[in-house]
Amino acid sequence: MIERRVFTESNRLQAQLHHMVPGGAHTYARGADQYPDGMAPILVRGSGARVWDADGNGYVEYGIGLRSVSLGHGYRPVVDAAYAASLNGMNFSRPTTLEASAAEDFLALVPGADMVKFAKNGSDVTTAAVRLARAATGRDRVAICSHPFFSVDVWFIGTTEMSAGVPDNAYANNPRFTYNDLESLRKVFDKHPDEIAAVILEAATATAEPKPGFLEGVRQLCDRHGAVLVFDEMITGFRWSEHGAQSVYGVTPDLSCWGKAMGNGFPISALAGSRELMELGGLNTDADRVFLLSTTHGPETASLAAFRAVVAAYRDTDPVAAMESAGRRLADGVNAAAAEYSVAEAVSVIGRPSCLVFVTRGPDGLPSQEYRTLFLQEIIARGVLGQSFVTSAAHTDADVDATIEAVCGALPIYSRALEAGSVDRFLRGRPVAPAMRRSAAPRRLCS
C-alpha cells in the first residue's frame, strides 16, 4: 500500500494562480498542464534534493529548478554568501567590487573567453549574442540548430509552435539545421552565401553526444564563411563541467551563453566571448556601438555572490562527479526494474548521467504522452516529483533508493496498461501536453 496523498491545498492554490497568472505559472515548463490533472503540487520549501508541498506531501525532486539547482536546495555556502552580500546593499548606481571579482572568477573558468557580461536570464544573453553577431558581420540570418529552445525573443520564438504575435519577417530569415548532421549546415551556407551572421547550437544535449568531427566541422564552416559560432551552455555549463561543454569536447566558440546552474537557483546568466566581438558593445571601438546588454538587475549583488560561492563549491568539491554517480545509480536501478517487470521496451532511463531523462512508450513502441502521464501519476503518488531524472549533487543514495522503489511500485500498473492497450482504466484525468504548443487544448482550462 502506498501513502494516500491529497492535493486539496495545492489544487486550490493552482486554481487561484490560473485566475491571476496566465498559464498558472511564470514558466511554461512549470505549468500544471505538464503534470497529471489534480496532481500538480504547489511547493512550499526544499532542502537538498527533497521538497514539500502546500498539503505537507514530501518528494524526492528531479530536474530541480529546471536544471538550475546543481548543489541542492538551500545549499548553505551559496545562501550565506548571497545573504551577506544583500546586507550591504543589493543594487547601486555604479559597479561594485563584486562585479570585478565575479568576472574574474568566470573568465578563469572559461579560458576561451576574454570578456563577460552578466544578466538575469538565458534569453537575454542568447539574444545579445545574435545581435552582436549581426553587428559584427553586417548580416541578418541566424542558422539555428534543431534544439527545442534558445530564447523567448522573436528571432527564435517565431520558429516555434507558439509564434502568435510575432511578425513573419522577424524570424523567417533564420534557417534551421540538424544536430550531428554537418551536411545540413553546409547546405544552409550554400543556400545563403555571405548571409549567415551566426550559427547557434548546444554542443551536446541530455540524449545526444556530438559525433566525432561534428563540432570541429561546425567550427571550420563558420570560419570558412565568416559566421560567428555561438554555443548555448545553459544546460551543459556546470553540469557537463564548470568549464562548459566547450572544454569537454575541445572546440572553442566565438561566443557562449550561460545560466541555470551557475547560480544554484539564483537568477544570473552570462554572455562571454572574444575581446574582438565583445568590445563592439563597449568603449574600445571605433565601430557603431552594439546595445549589447544593459540591465538594472544584471549586477545585483546577491546573485553575483551566489555565483562566486558556486565557483568555490566546484573548486573545493566535485559536484559533476556527484551528479553523475547518482545518475548512473538511478539509471541502472530503474532500467533493471523495467527489465524485471518486462517493460524495458516501454520504460527506460537514458542520457548523460548528470542530465537523465525517462522514456515512456505505448503499446506501439512510440513515445506516448498518455503513458508518460500515467508514469508521472504513479511516481508522484509515491513521492517522486520531476519531469525528468536530472540529478543534483545533493541526491543521496537514500533519495535514489526511494526513487527506484517508487518506480517499482509504478511499473506493474504501467504493465497492465500496456497489456490493455490503453491508459483509460488507469489514468485519472487528461494526459499532459507539450509545453510549447499552438493551442491550450488538450489541457484547456475547464470553464
PyMOL commands that set and color helices and strands:
alter all, ss='L'
color gray80, all
select helices_A, chain A and resi 8-20+22-24+28-30+32-34+76-87+97-109+122-137+154-157+168-170+182-191+214-225+245-249+260-263+275-281+301-316+319-340+369-381+397-420
alter helices_A, ss='H'
color red, helices_A
select strands_A, chain A and resi 43-47+50-53+58-61+115-119+141-145+176-177+196-201+228-232+255-258+269-273+347-350+357-360+384-385
alter strands_A, ss='S'
color yellow, strands_A
deselect
rebuild
show_as cartoon
